[in-house]
């Protein structure tokens, strides 16, 4: 790809946002960053990847953390800032990539190569997808959706001015339940191609 392209994908749990991000990375031939972002950061800094991953997209526990002279003892905050700095570095170095979550639409806001997307879905469709994917009962799937989205929302809203899922944060908000994953990717691919002037 001649032009730099950065695609950020925010998503509701169960919407298929990660599958959509994977397919977009294949279609555009660019790297996908999700949990592997932390592995690269750990490798670069000589840190323990397992420890770092425990705090991935985790909201800060305010009761156990404090800030003194601008320095914070919260591991959640430290890991978040490492990810944000690494994303900015990748963008500044001209790398093209797809990034899932991690407040990327806000962290990289204003970058000319950024296309920001939010994937949502109908509740029943998300419930069915999570039940099947993780072999869960309806009750278990409902609980997992609720806790995962609550965690994502809390993480995002702590680090960003506008709230998670707020359409003003994204160029495109799309309900993947209406046309399914493949056709949703087709629409997004067409939009991105138009957007980057292909």
Buried (B, 14 or more C-beta within 10 A) or exposed (E): EEEBBBBBBBBBBBBBBBBBBBBBBEBBEBBBBBEEBBBBBBEEEEBEBEEBBEBBBBBBEEEEBEEEEEEBEBBBBBBBEBBBEBBEEBBEEEBBBBBBBBBBBBBBBEBEBBBBBBBBBBEEBBBBBBBEEEEBEEEEBBEBBEEBBEBBBBBBBBBBEBEBBBEEBBBBBBBBBEEEBEEBBBBBBEBBEEEBEE
